[in-house]
Amino acid sequence: MQYEVHWEHTQTKEYNTHGKYATFEEALQSICDWWELNKYKPHYVRYWTRKARTIVDYGSHHMFYYIYAIGGAK
């Protein structure tokens, strides 16, 4: 299984794919790494999973990250 990170701005409909990762932890860390690289510190981070998609809410009200579980066992 792999994990793919996406970002969406729900007001402007901007949508980006950030990359694929071998584990969920690596996918989540990639988001934190991007924040650090861009000197961004969210006030809070919470996430929940529904089906094969984890929604990452970081306090912006209109912008979210999504981590999709893709593929299956080899």
PyMOL Python script that loads the backbone (N, CA, C, O; Angstrom):
from pymol import cmd

cmd.read_pdbstr("""\
ATOM      1  N   MET A   1       0.850  -1.179   0.000  1.00  0.00           N
ATOM      2  CA  MET A   1       0.000   0.000   0.000  1.00  0.00           C
ATOM      3  C   MET A   1       0.891   1.237   0.000  1.00  0.00           C
ATOM      4  O   MET A   1       1.938   1.260   0.647  1.00  0.00           O
ATOM      5  N   GLN A   2       0.467   2.256  -0.727  1.00  0.00           N
ATOM      6  CA  GLN A   2       1.132   3.549  -0.737  1.00  0.00           C
ATOM      7  C   GLN A   2       0.142   4.607  -0.281  1.00  0.00           C
ATOM      8  O   GLN A   2      -1.060   4.359  -0.186  1.00  0.00           O
ATOM      9  N   TYR A   3       0.670   5.786  -0.003  1.00  0.00           N
ATOM     10  CA  TYR A   3      -0.153   6.899   0.459  1.00  0.00           C
ATOM     11  C   TYR A   3       0.181   8.126  -0.371  1.00  0.00           C
ATOM     12  O   TYR A   3       1.348   8.459  -0.573  1.00  0.00           O
ATOM     13  N   GLU A   4      -0.869   8.795  -0.851  1.00  0.00           N
ATOM     14  CA  GLU A   4      -0.686   9.959  -1.711  1.00  0.00           C
ATOM     15  C   GLU A   4      -1.243  11.189  -1.003  1.00  0.00           C
ATOM     16  O   GLU A   4      -2.355  11.164  -0.475  1.00  0.00           O
ATOM     17  N   VAL A   5      -0.457  12.269  -0.998  1.00  0.00           N
ATOM     18  CA  VAL A   5      -0.839  13.502  -0.310  1.00  0.00           C
ATOM     19  C   VAL A   5      -1.353  14.520  -1.325  1.00  0.00           C
ATOM     20  O   VAL A   5      -0.716  14.782  -2.345  1.00  0.00           O
ATOM     21  N   HIS A   6      -2.522  15.087  -1.020  1.00  0.00           N
ATOM     22  CA  HIS A   6      -3.140  16.124  -1.844  1.00  0.00           C
ATOM     23  C   HIS A   6      -3.443  17.322  -0.947  1.00  0.00           C
ATOM     24  O   HIS A   6      -3.561  17.181   0.270  1.00  0.00           O
ATOM     25  N   TRP A   7      -3.567  18.492  -1.553  1.00  0.00           N
ATOM     26  CA  TRP A   7      -3.935  19.712  -0.842  1.00  0.00           C
ATOM     27  C   TRP A   7      -5.037  20.409  -1.623  1.00  0.00           C
ATOM     28  O   TRP A   7      -5.005  20.443  -2.853  1.00  0.00           O
ATOM     29  N   GLU A   8      -6.021  20.969  -0.903  1.00  0.00           N
ATOM     30  CA  GLU A   8      -7.130  21.658  -1.567  1.00  0.00           C
ATOM     31  C   GLU A   8      -7.474  22.949  -0.842  1.00  0.00           C
ATOM     32  O   GLU A   8      -7.511  23.003   0.387  1.00  0.00           O
ATOM     33  N   HIS A   9      -7.723  23.988  -1.631  1.00  0.00           N
ATOM     34  CA  HIS A   9      -8.294  25.242  -1.132  1.00  0.00           C
ATOM     35  C   HIS A   9      -9.746  25.222  -1.603  1.00  0.00           C
ATOM     36  O   HIS A   9     -10.014  25.377  -2.794  1.00  0.00           O
ATOM     37  N   THR A  10     -10.669  25.035  -0.685  1.00  0.00           N
ATOM     38  CA  THR A  10     -12.063  24.807  -1.074  1.00  0.00           C
ATOM     39  C   THR A  10     -12.746  26.043  -1.649  1.00  0.00           C
ATOM     40  O   THR A  10     -13.727  25.904  -2.380  1.00  0.00           O
ATOM     41  N   GLN A  11     -12.261  27.249  -1.344  1.00  0.00           N
ATOM     42  CA  GLN A  11     -12.875  28.458  -1.903  1.00  0.00           C
ATOM     43  C   GLN A  11     -12.416  28.731  -3.331  1.00  0.00           C
ATOM     44  O   GLN A  11     -13.225  29.085  -4.188  1.00  0.00           O
ATOM     45  N   THR A  12     -11.136  28.569  -3.585  1.00  0.00           N
ATOM     46  CA  THR A  12     -10.605  28.878  -4.919  1.00  0.00           C
ATOM     47  C   THR A  12     -10.592  27.667  -5.838  1.00  0.00           C
ATOM     48  O   THR A  12     -10.344  27.793  -7.037  1.00  0.00           O
ATOM     49  N   LYS A  13     -10.860  26.494  -5.276  1.00  0.00           N
ATOM     50  CA  LYS A  13     -10.845  25.223  -6.013  1.00  0.00           C
ATOM     51  C   LYS A  13      -9.439  24.833  -6.479  1.00  0.00           C
ATOM     52  O   LYS A  13      -9.291  23.974  -7.347  1.00  0.00           O
ATOM     53  N   GLU A  14      -8.411  25.461  -5.905  1.00  0.00           N
ATOM     54  CA  GLU A  14      -7.035  25.055  -6.216  1.00  0.00           C
ATOM     55  C   GLU A  14      -6.791  23.682  -5.599  1.00  0.00           C
ATOM     56  O   GLU A  14      -7.196  23.419  -4.466  1.00  0.00           O
ATOM     57  N   TYR A  15      -6.128  22.812  -6.350  1.00  0.00           N
ATOM     58  CA  TYR A  15      -5.919  21.431  -5.910  1.00  0.00           C
ATOM     59  C   TYR A  15      -4.560  20.960  -6.403  1.00  0.00           C
ATOM     60  O   TYR A  15      -4.264  21.049  -7.594  1.00  0.00           O
ATOM     61  N   ASN A  16      -3.738  20.462  -5.495  1.00  0.00           N
ATOM     62  CA  ASN A  16      -2.394  20.000  -5.850  1.00  0.00           C
ATOM     63  C   ASN A  16      -2.139  18.608  -5.296  1.00  0.00           C
ATOM     64  O   ASN A  16      -2.629  18.253  -4.225  1.00  0.00           O
ATOM     65  N   THR A  17      -1.374  17.832  -6.029  1.00  0.00           N
ATOM     66  CA  THR A  17      -0.887  16.542  -5.542  1.00  0.00           C
ATOM     67  C   THR A  17       0.559  16.738  -5.120  1.00  0.00           C
ATOM     68  O   THR A  17       1.375  17.230  -5.900  1.00  0.00           O
ATOM     69  N   HIS A  18       0.880  16.356  -3.893  1.00  0.00           N
ATOM     70  CA  HIS A  18       2.213  16.597  -3.337  1.00  0.00           C
ATOM     71  C   HIS A  18       3.159  15.424  -3.489  1.00  0.00           C
ATOM     72  O   HIS A  18       4.372  15.628  -3.529  1.00  0.00           O
ATOM     73  N   GLY A  19       2.657  14.213  -3.574  1.00  0.00           N
ATOM     74  CA  GLY A  19       3.554  13.080  -3.756  1.00  0.00           C
ATOM     75  C   GLY A  19       3.017  11.797  -3.170  1.00  0.00           C
ATOM     76  O   GLY A  19       1.972  11.775  -2.520  1.00  0.00           O
ATOM     77  N   LYS A  20       3.763  10.713  -3.417  1.00  0.00           N
ATOM     78  CA  LYS A  20       3.414   9.383  -2.915  1.00  0.00           C
ATOM     79  C   LYS A  20       4.465   8.939  -1.915  1.00  0.00           C
ATOM     80  O   LYS A  20       5.650   9.243  -2.057  1.00  0.00           O
ATOM     81  N   TYR A  21       4.009   8.212  -0.898  1.00  0.00           N
ATOM     82  CA  TYR A  21       4.884   7.790   0.194  1.00  0.00           C
ATOM     83  C   TYR A  21       4.601   6.339   0.549  1.00  0.00           C
ATOM     84  O   TYR A  21       3.496   5.838   0.342  1.00  0.00           O
ATOM     85  N   ALA A  22       5.605   5.679   1.080  1.00  0.00           N
ATOM     86  CA  ALA A  22       5.503   4.253   1.393  1.00  0.00           C
ATOM     87  C   ALA A  22       4.640   3.978   2.619  1.00  0.00           C
ATOM     88  O   ALA A  22       4.014   2.922   2.710  1.00  0.00           O
ATOM     89  N   THR A  23       4.600   4.922   3.566  1.00  0.00           N
ATOM     90  CA  THR A  23       3.818   4.710   4.787  1.00  0.00           C
ATOM     91  C   THR A  23       2.958   5.937   5.080  1.00  0.00           C
ATOM     92  O   THR A  23       3.216   7.031   4.578  1.00  0.00           O
ATOM     93  N   PHE A  24       1.942   5.731   5.893  1.00  0.00           N
ATOM     94  CA  PHE A  24       1.091   6.840   6.324  1.00  0.00           C
ATOM     95  C   PHE A  24       1.917   7.867   7.090  1.00  0.00           C
ATOM     96  O   PHE A  24       1.738   9.072   6.914  1.00  0.00           O
ATOM     97  N   GLU A  25       2.821   7.386   7.941  1.00  0.00           N
ATOM     98  CA  GLU A  25       3.650   8.274   8.750  1.00  0.00           C
ATOM     99  C   GLU A  25       4.521   9.172   7.872  1.00  0.00           C
ATOM    100  O   GLU A  25       4.682  10.358   8.163  1.00  0.00           O
ATOM    101  N   GLU A  26       5.084   8.609   6.796  1.00  0.00           N
ATOM    102  CA  GLU A  26       5.894   9.408   5.870  1.00  0.00           C
ATOM    103  C   GLU A  26       5.031  10.454   5.167  1.00  0.00           C
ATOM    104  O   GLU A  26       5.470  11.585   4.958  1.00  0.00           O
ATOM    105  N   ALA A  27       3.822  10.083   4.807  1.00  0.00           N
ATOM    106  CA  ALA A  27       2.910  11.025   4.152  1.00  0.00           C
ATOM    107  C   ALA A  27       2.577  12.183   5.088  1.00  0.00           C
ATOM    108  O   ALA A  27       2.613  13.344   4.682  1.00  0.00           O
ATOM    109  N   LEU A  28       2.254  11.868   6.333  1.00  0.00           N
ATOM    110  CA  LEU A  28       1.948  12.905   7.315  1.00  0.00           C
ATOM    111  C   LEU A  28       3.177  13.770   7.579  1.00  0.00           C
ATOM    112  O   LEU A  28       3.061  14.990   7.698  1.00  0.00           O
ATOM    113  N   GLN A  29       4.340  13.157   7.671  1.00  0.00           N
ATOM    114  CA  GLN A  29       5.574  13.905   7.908  1.00  0.00           C
ATOM    115  C   GLN A  29       5.888  14.839   6.744  1.00  0.00           C
ATOM    116  O   GLN A  29       6.452  15.914   6.950  1.00  0.00           O
ATOM    117  N   SER A  30       5.527  14.442   5.524  1.00  0.00           N
ATOM    118  CA  SER A  30       5.790  15.303   4.362  1.00  0.00           C
ATOM    119  C   SER A  30       5.045  16.629   4.481  1.00  0.00           C
ATOM    120  O   SER A  30       5.542  17.663   4.037  1.00  0.00           O
ATOM    121  N   ILE A  31       3.863  16.601   5.075  1.00  0.00           N
ATOM    122  CA  ILE A  31       3.096  17.826   5.298  1.00  0.00           C
ATOM    123  C   ILE A  31       3.827  18.701   6.309  1.00  0.00           C
ATOM    124  O   ILE A  31       3.996  19.900   6.087  1.00  0.00           O
ATOM    125  N   CYS A  32       4.257  18.112   7.409  1.00  0.00           N
ATOM    126  CA  CYS A  32       4.994  18.856   8.441  1.00  0.00           C
ATOM    127  C   CYS A  32       6.297  19.411   7.885  1.00  0.00           C
ATOM    128  O   CYS A  32       6.689  20.530   8.217  1.00  0.00           O
ATOM    129  N   ASP A  33       6.964  18.639   7.047  1.00  0.00           N
ATOM    130  CA  ASP A  33       8.214  19.099   6.426  1.00  0.00           C
ATOM    131  C   ASP A  33       7.968  20.312   5.537  1.00  0.00           C
ATOM    132  O   ASP A  33       8.766  21.249   5.530  1.00  0.00           O
ATOM    133  N   TRP A  34       6.866  20.300   4.787  1.00  0.00           N
ATOM    134  CA  TRP A  34       6.536  21.439   3.923  1.00  0.00           C
ATOM    135  C   TRP A  34       6.289  22.682   4.761  1.00  0.00           C
ATOM    136  O   TRP A  34       6.753  23.771   4.423  1.00  0.00           O
ATOM    137  N   TRP A  35       5.540  22.510   5.877  1.00  0.00           N
ATOM    138  CA  TRP A  35       5.291  23.643   6.771  1.00  0.00           C
ATOM    139  C   TRP A  35       6.600  24.217   7.299  1.00  0.00           C
ATOM    140  O   TRP A  35       6.795  25.432   7.310  1.00  0.00           O
ATOM    141  N   GLU A  36       7.495  23.334   7.737  1.00  0.00           N
ATOM    142  CA  GLU A  36       8.779  23.786   8.277  1.00  0.00           C
ATOM    143  C   GLU A  36       9.600  24.509   7.207  1.00  0.00           C
ATOM    144  O   GLU A  36      10.175  25.565   7.472  1.00  0.00           O
ATOM    145  N   LEU A  37       9.653  23.952   6.022  1.00  0.00           N
ATOM    146  CA  LEU A  37      10.397  24.557   4.916  1.00  0.00           C
ATOM    147  C   LEU A  37       9.882  25.958   4.598  1.00  0.00           C
ATOM    148  O   LEU A  37      10.657  26.846   4.241  1.00  0.00           O
ATOM    149  N   ASN A  38       8.576  26.149   4.728  1.00  0.00           N
ATOM    150  CA  ASN A  38       7.945  27.427   4.417  1.00  0.00           C
ATOM    151  C   ASN A  38       7.674  28.288   5.647  1.00  0.00           C
ATOM    152  O   ASN A  38       6.935  29.271   5.582  1.00  0.00           O
ATOM    153  N   LYS A  39       8.283  27.905   6.770  1.00  0.00           N
ATOM    154  CA  LYS A  39       8.182  28.660   8.027  1.00  0.00           C
ATOM    155  C   LYS A  39       6.726  28.903   8.442  1.00  0.00           C
ATOM    156  O   LYS A  39       6.359  29.990   8.888  1.00  0.00           O
ATOM    157  N   TYR A  40       5.921  27.868   8.283  1.00  0.00           N
ATOM    158  CA  TYR A  40       4.510  27.937   8.662  1.00  0.00           C
ATOM    159  C   TYR A  40       4.295  27.077   9.896  1.00  0.00           C
ATOM    160  O   TYR A  40       4.776  25.946   9.967  1.00  0.00           O
ATOM    161  N   LYS A  41       3.567  27.620  10.872  1.00  0.00           N
ATOM    162  CA  LYS A  41       3.262  26.856  12.078  1.00  0.00           C
ATOM    163  C   LYS A  41       1.752  26.925  12.313  1.00  0.00           C
ATOM    164  O   LYS A  41       1.233  27.970  12.705  1.00  0.00           O
ATOM    165  N   PRO A  42       1.045  25.815  12.076  1.00  0.00           N
ATOM    166  CA  PRO A  42      -0.407  25.831  12.290  1.00  0.00           C
ATOM    167  C   PRO A  42      -0.735  25.941  13.777  1.00  0.00           C
ATOM    168  O   PRO A  42       0.027  25.485  14.630  1.00  0.00           O
ATOM    169  N   HIS A  43      -1.871  26.548  14.070  1.00  0.00           N
ATOM    170  CA  HIS A  43      -2.312  26.676  15.463  1.00  0.00           C
ATOM    171  C   HIS A  43      -2.709  25.327  16.042  1.00  0.00           C
ATOM    172  O   HIS A  43      -2.550  25.084  17.238  1.00  0.00           O
ATOM    173  N   TYR A  44      -3.216  24.469  15.206  1.00  0.00           N
ATOM    174  CA  TYR A  44      -3.554  23.107  15.620  1.00  0.00           C
ATOM    175  C   TYR A  44      -3.574  22.218  14.389  1.00  0.00           C
ATOM    176  O   TYR A  44      -3.650  22.699  13.258  1.00  0.00           O
ATOM    177  N   VAL A  45      -3.506  20.927  14.623  1.00  0.00           N
ATOM    178  CA  VAL A  45      -3.629  19.936  13.554  1.00  0.00           C
ATOM    179  C   VAL A  45      -4.497  18.810  14.085  1.00  0.00           C
ATOM    180  O   VAL A  45      -4.249  18.276  15.167  1.00  0.00           O
ATOM    181  N   ARG A  46      -5.501  18.459  13.329  1.00  0.00           N
ATOM    182  CA  ARG A  46      -6.308  17.285  13.675  1.00  0.00           C
ATOM    183  C   ARG A  46      -6.587  16.537  12.387  1.00  0.00           C
ATOM    184  O   ARG A  46      -6.628  17.126  11.307  1.00  0.00           O
ATOM    185  N   TYR A  47      -6.776  15.258  12.508  1.00  0.00           N
ATOM    186  CA  TYR A  47      -7.084  14.478  11.313  1.00  0.00           C
ATOM    187  C   TYR A  47      -7.974  13.309  11.668  1.00  0.00           C
ATOM    188  O   TYR A  47      -7.975  12.813  12.795  1.00  0.00           O
ATOM    189  N   TRP A  48      -8.732  12.883  10.670  1.00  0.00           N
ATOM    190  CA  TRP A  48      -9.621  11.746  10.823  1.00  0.00           C
ATOM    191  C   TRP A  48      -9.669  11.012   9.493  1.00  0.00           C
ATOM    192  O   TRP A  48      -9.394  11.582   8.437  1.00  0.00           O
ATOM    193  N   THR A  49     -10.020   9.746   9.567  1.00  0.00           N
ATOM    194  CA  THR A  49     -10.033   8.904   8.373  1.00  0.00           C
ATOM    195  C   THR A  49     -11.439   8.392   8.111  1.00  0.00           C
ATOM    196  O   THR A  49     -12.123   7.901   9.009  1.00  0.00           O
ATOM    197  N   ARG A  50     -11.848   8.520   6.864  1.00  0.00           N
ATOM    198  CA  ARG A  50     -13.108   7.948   6.382  1.00  0.00           C
ATOM    199  C   ARG A  50     -12.784   7.154   5.136  1.00  0.00           C
ATOM    200  O   ARG A  50     -12.258   7.685   4.157  1.00  0.00           O
ATOM    201  N   LYS A  51     -13.104   5.886   5.187  1.00  0.00           N
ATOM    202  CA  LYS A  51     -12.792   4.963   4.095  1.00  0.00           C
ATOM    203  C   LYS A  51     -11.295   5.005   3.838  1.00  0.00           C
ATOM    204  O   LYS A  51     -10.530   4.743   4.766  1.00  0.00           O
ATOM    205  N   ALA A  52     -10.838   5.314   2.651  1.00  0.00           N
ATOM    206  CA  ALA A  52      -9.396   5.282   2.340  1.00  0.00           C
ATOM    207  C   ALA A  52      -8.797   6.686   2.280  1.00  0.00           C
ATOM    208  O   ALA A  52      -7.737   6.876   1.683  1.00  0.00           O
ATOM    209  N   ARG A  53      -9.465   7.678   2.893  1.00  0.00           N
ATOM    210  CA  ARG A  53      -8.973   9.056   2.848  1.00  0.00           C
ATOM    211  C   ARG A  53      -8.882   9.636   4.256  1.00  0.00           C
ATOM    212  O   ARG A  53      -9.845   9.593   5.022  1.00  0.00           O
ATOM    213  N   THR A  54      -7.717  10.175   4.582  1.00  0.00           N
ATOM    214  CA  THR A  54      -7.523  10.891   5.838  1.00  0.00           C
ATOM    215  C   THR A  54      -7.558  12.381   5.532  1.00  0.00           C
ATOM    216  O   THR A  54      -6.846  12.859   4.649  1.00  0.00           O
ATOM    217  N   ILE A  55      -8.384  13.103   6.260  1.00  0.00           N
ATOM    218  CA  ILE A  55      -8.509  14.548   6.100  1.00  0.00           C
ATOM    219  C   ILE A  55      -7.661  15.205   7.181  1.00  0.00           C
ATOM    220  O   ILE A  55      -7.806  14.895   8.364  1.00  0.00           O
ATOM    221  N   VAL A  56      -6.773  16.115   6.775  1.00  0.00           N
ATOM    222  CA  VAL A  56      -5.916  16.827   7.718  1.00  0.00           C
ATOM    223  C   VAL A  56      -6.385  18.277   7.773  1.00  0.00           C
ATOM    224  O   VAL A  56      -6.250  19.025   6.805  1.00  0.00           O
ATOM    225  N   ASP A  57      -6.938  18.659   8.921  1.00  0.00           N
ATOM    226  CA  ASP A  57      -7.426  20.013   9.168  1.00  0.00           C
ATOM    227  C   ASP A  57      -6.354  20.730   9.978  1.00  0.00           C
ATOM    228  O   ASP A  57      -5.998  20.287  11.070  1.00  0.00           O
ATOM    229  N   TYR A  58      -5.844  21.826   9.454  1.00  0.00           N
ATOM    230  CA  TYR A  58      -4.796  22.554  10.166  1.00  0.00           C
ATOM    231  C   TYR A  58      -5.202  23.989  10.492  1.00  0.00           C
ATOM    232  O   TYR A  58      -4.351  24.864  10.645  1.00  0.00           O
ATOM    233  N   GLY A  59      -6.513  24.221  10.595  1.00  0.00           N
ATOM    234  CA  GLY A  59      -7.018  25.468  11.133  1.00  0.00           C
ATOM    235  C   GLY A  59      -7.300  26.579  10.148  1.00  0.00           C
ATOM    236  O   GLY A  59      -7.605  27.694  10.570  1.00  0.00           O
ATOM    237  N   SER A  60      -7.211  26.327   8.866  1.00  0.00           N
ATOM    238  CA  SER A  60      -7.412  27.411   7.900  1.00  0.00           C
ATOM    239  C   SER A  60      -8.870  27.579   7.470  1.00  0.00           C
ATOM    240  O   SER A  60      -9.191  28.558   6.796  1.00  0.00           O
ATOM    241  N   HIS A  61      -9.737  26.680   7.829  1.00  0.00           N
ATOM    242  CA  HIS A  61     -11.168  26.687   7.502  1.00  0.00           C
ATOM    243  C   HIS A  61     -11.477  26.367   6.035  1.00  0.00           C
ATOM    244  O   HIS A  61     -12.539  25.818   5.740  1.00  0.00           O
ATOM    245  N   HIS A  62     -10.579  26.696   5.125  1.00  0.00           N
ATOM    246  CA  HIS A  62     -10.848  26.496   3.700  1.00  0.00           C
ATOM    247  C   HIS A  62      -9.793  25.665   2.991  1.00  0.00           C
ATOM    248  O   HIS A  62      -9.929  25.362   1.806  1.00  0.00           O
ATOM    249  N   MET A  63      -8.740  25.295   3.714  1.00  0.00           N
ATOM    250  CA  MET A  63      -7.648  24.540   3.096  1.00  0.00           C
ATOM    251  C   MET A  63      -7.405  23.265   3.893  1.00  0.00           C
ATOM    252  O   MET A  63      -7.330  23.283   5.122  1.00  0.00           O
ATOM    253  N   PHE A  64      -7.286  22.164   3.168  1.00  0.00           N
ATOM    254  CA  PHE A  64      -7.123  20.866   3.811  1.00  0.00           C
ATOM    255  C   PHE A  64      -6.117  20.030   3.039  1.00  0.00           C
ATOM    256  O   PHE A  64      -5.947  20.190   1.830  1.00  0.00           O
ATOM    257  N   TYR A  65      -5.461  19.146   3.754  1.00  0.00           N
ATOM    258  CA  TYR A  65      -4.663  18.102   3.126  1.00  0.00           C
ATOM    259  C   TYR A  65      -5.477  16.826   3.172  1.00  0.00           C
ATOM    260  O   TYR A  65      -6.284  16.623   4.079  1.00  0.00           O
ATOM    261  N   TYR A  66      -5.259  15.967   2.186  1.00  0.00           N
ATOM    262  CA  TYR A  66      -5.879  14.651   2.151  1.00  0.00           C
ATOM    263  C   TYR A  66      -4.776  13.629   1.936  1.00  0.00           C
ATOM    264  O   TYR A  66      -3.891  13.815   1.101  1.00  0.00           O
ATOM    265  N   ILE A  67      -4.839  12.566   2.689  1.00  0.00           N
ATOM    266  CA  ILE A  67      -3.914  11.455   2.495  1.00  0.00           C
ATOM    267  C   ILE A  67      -4.751  10.267   2.057  1.00  0.00           C
ATOM    268  O   ILE A  67      -5.590   9.767   2.807  1.00  0.00           O
ATOM    269  N   TYR A  68      -4.507   9.819   0.824  1.00  0.00           N
ATOM    270  CA  TYR A  68      -5.244   8.692   0.263  1.00  0.00           C
ATOM    271  C   TYR A  68      -4.417   7.421   0.364  1.00  0.00           C
ATOM    272  O   TYR A  68      -3.241   7.406   0.001  1.00  0.00           O
ATOM    273  N   ALA A  69      -5.033   6.359   0.857  1.00  0.00           N
ATOM    274  CA  ALA A  69      -4.413   5.033   0.808  1.00  0.00           C
ATOM    275  C   ALA A  69      -4.686   4.488  -0.586  1.00  0.00           C
ATOM    276  O   ALA A  69      -5.841   4.334  -0.983  1.00  0.00           O
ATOM    277  N   ILE A  70      -3.621   4.197  -1.329  1.00  0.00           N
ATOM    278  CA  ILE A  70      -3.789   3.728  -2.706  1.00  0.00           C
ATOM    279  C   ILE A  70      -3.105   2.384  -2.890  1.00  0.00           C
ATOM    280  O   ILE A  70      -2.119   2.069  -2.225  1.00  0.00           O
ATOM    281  N   GLY A  71      -3.640   1.619  -3.787  1.00  0.00           N
ATOM    282  CA  GLY A  71      -3.055   0.309  -4.064  1.00  0.00           C
ATOM    283  C   GLY A  71      -3.398  -0.691  -2.979  1.00  0.00           C
ATOM    284  O   GLY A  71      -4.096  -0.377  -2.015  1.00  0.00           O
ATOM    285  N   GLY A  72      -2.902  -1.881  -3.152  1.00  0.00           N
ATOM    286  CA  GLY A  72      -3.168  -2.934  -2.186  1.00  0.00           C
ATOM    287  C   GLY A  72      -1.904  -3.683  -1.868  1.00  0.00           C
ATOM    288  O   GLY A  72      -0.805  -3.263  -2.231  1.00  0.00           O
ATOM    289  N   ALA A  73      -2.064  -4.775  -1.199  1.00  0.00           N
ATOM    290  CA  ALA A  73      -0.908  -5.603  -0.845  1.00  0.00           C
ATOM    291  C   ALA A  73      -0.307  -6.200  -2.105  1.00  0.00           C
ATOM    292  O   ALA A  73      -1.021  -6.561  -3.040  1.00  0.00           O
ATOM    293  N   LYS A  74       1.007  -6.298  -2.116  1.00  0.00           N
ATOM    294  CA  LYS A  74       1.703  -6.868  -3.279  1.00  0.00           C
ATOM    295  C   LYS A  74       1.753  -8.368  -3.190  1.00  0.00           C
ATOM    296  O   LYS A  74       2.299  -9.021  -4.079  1.00  0.00           O
TER     297      LYS A  74
END
""", "prot")
cmd.dss("prot")
cmd.show_as("cartoon", "prot")
cmd.util.cbc("prot")
cmd.orient("prot")
